[in-house]
Amino acid sequence: METDREFYVRRAAEERRAAARALSPEARARHQDLADTYAAKLRAMAGAGDDEAGRPAGARPAC
Protein backbone atom coordinates (compact mmCIF):
# COMPACT_ATOMS: atom_id res chain seq x y z
CA MET A 1 0.00 0.00 0.00
CA GLU A 2 1.25 3.49 -0.87
CA THR A 3 1.94 5.72 2.13
CA ASP A 4 0.79 9.34 2.31
CA ARG A 5 4.40 10.44 1.82
CA GLU A 6 4.83 8.28 -1.28
CA PHE A 7 1.54 9.58 -2.68
CA TYR A 8 2.52 13.24 -2.22
CA VAL A 9 5.98 12.67 -3.68
CA ARG A 10 4.48 10.88 -6.70
CA ARG A 11 1.76 13.46 -7.28
CA ALA A 12 4.16 16.41 -6.97
CA ALA A 13 6.44 14.83 -9.57
CA GLU A 14 3.51 14.05 -11.89
CA GLU A 15 2.24 17.62 -11.67
CA ARG A 16 5.72 19.04 -12.36
CA ARG A 17 5.95 16.86 -15.46
CA ALA A 18 2.46 17.93 -16.54
CA ALA A 19 3.46 21.58 -16.06
CA ALA A 20 6.48 21.04 -18.29
CA ARG A 21 4.25 19.53 -21.01
CA ALA A 22 1.41 22.04 -20.74
CA LEU A 23 0.52 23.89 -23.90
CA SER A 24 -0.91 27.02 -22.33
CA PRO A 25 0.46 29.30 -19.62
CA GLU A 26 -2.76 28.80 -17.65
CA ALA A 27 -2.45 25.01 -17.64
CA ARG A 28 1.24 25.26 -16.79
CA ALA A 29 0.47 27.52 -13.82
CA ARG A 30 -2.32 25.25 -12.56
CA HIS A 31 -0.12 22.15 -12.68
CA GLN A 32 2.69 24.02 -10.93
CA ASP A 33 0.23 25.19 -8.25
CA LEU A 34 -0.83 21.58 -7.68
CA ALA A 35 2.81 20.45 -7.49
CA ASP A 36 3.46 23.20 -4.94
CA THR A 37 0.43 22.08 -2.91
CA TYR A 38 1.68 18.48 -2.74
CA ALA A 39 5.17 19.70 -1.79
CA ALA A 40 3.66 21.84 0.99
CA LYS A 41 1.79 18.81 2.30
CA LEU A 42 5.08 16.91 2.43
CA ARG A 43 6.74 19.74 4.35
CA ALA A 44 3.80 19.85 6.76
CA MET A 45 4.09 16.11 7.36
CA ALA A 46 7.80 16.46 8.08
CA GLY A 47 7.12 19.37 10.43
CA ALA A 48 4.45 17.40 12.26
CA GLY A 49 6.92 14.64 13.08
CA ASP A 50 5.55 12.00 10.73
CA ASP A 51 7.91 9.12 10.09
CA GLU A 52 9.13 7.95 6.69
CA ALA A 53 6.06 5.75 6.21
CA GLY A 54 3.72 8.71 6.66
CA ARG A 55 2.63 7.59 10.13
CA PRO A 56 2.69 9.89 13.16
CA ALA A 57 5.97 9.59 15.03
CA GLY A 58 5.83 6.70 17.48
CA ALA A 59 2.88 5.02 15.76
CA ARG A 60 3.09 1.29 15.24
CA PRO A 61 2.47 -0.22 11.80
CA ALA A 62 -0.80 -2.10 11.36
CA CYS A 63 -0.38 -5.86 11.40
C-alpha positions as CSV (number, residue, x, y, z in Angstrom):
1,M,0.0,0.0,0.0
2,E,1.2,3.5,-0.9
3,T,1.9,5.7,2.1
4,D,0.8,9.3,2.3
5,R,4.4,10.4,1.8
6,E,4.8,8.3,-1.3
7,F,1.5,9.6,-2.7
8,Y,2.5,13.2,-2.2
9,V,6.0,12.7,-3.7
10,R,4.5,10.9,-6.7
11,R,1.8,13.5,-7.3
12,A,4.2,16.4,-7.0
13,A,6.4,14.8,-9.6
14,E,3.5,14.0,-11.9
15,E,2.2,17.6,-11.7
16,R,5.7,19.0,-12.4
17,R,6.0,16.9,-15.5
18,A,2.5,17.9,-16.5
19,A,3.5,21.6,-16.1
20,A,6.5,21.0,-18.3
21,R,4.3,19.5,-21.0
22,A,1.4,22.0,-20.7
23,L,0.5,23.9,-23.9
24,S,-0.9,27.0,-22.3
25,P,0.5,29.3,-19.6
26,E,-2.8,28.8,-17.6
27,A,-2.4,25.0,-17.6
28,R,1.2,25.3,-16.8
29,A,0.5,27.5,-13.8
30,R,-2.3,25.2,-12.6
31,H,-0.1,22.1,-12.7
32,Q,2.7,24.0,-10.9
33,D,0.2,25.2,-8.3
34,L,-0.8,21.6,-7.7
35,A,2.8,20.4,-7.5
36,D,3.5,23.2,-4.9
37,T,0.4,22.1,-2.9
38,Y,1.7,18.5,-2.7
39,A,5.2,19.7,-1.8
40,A,3.7,21.8,1.0
41,K,1.8,18.8,2.3
42,L,5.1,16.9,2.4
43,R,6.7,19.7,4.3
44,A,3.8,19.9,6.8
45,M,4.1,16.1,7.4
46,A,7.8,16.5,8.1
47,G,7.1,19.4,10.4
48,A,4.5,17.4,12.3
49,G,6.9,14.6,13.1
50,D,5.5,12.0,10.7
51,D,7.9,9.1,10.1
52,E,9.1,8.0,6.7
53,A,6.1,5.7,6.2
54,G,3.7,8.7,6.7
55,R,2.6,7.6,10.1
56,P,2.7,9.9,13.2
57,A,6.0,9.6,15.0
58,G,5.8,6.7,17.5
59,A,2.9,5.0,15.8
60,R,3.1,1.3,15.2
61,P,2.5,-0.2,11.8
62,A,-0.8,-2.1,11.4
63,C,-0.4,-5.9,11.4
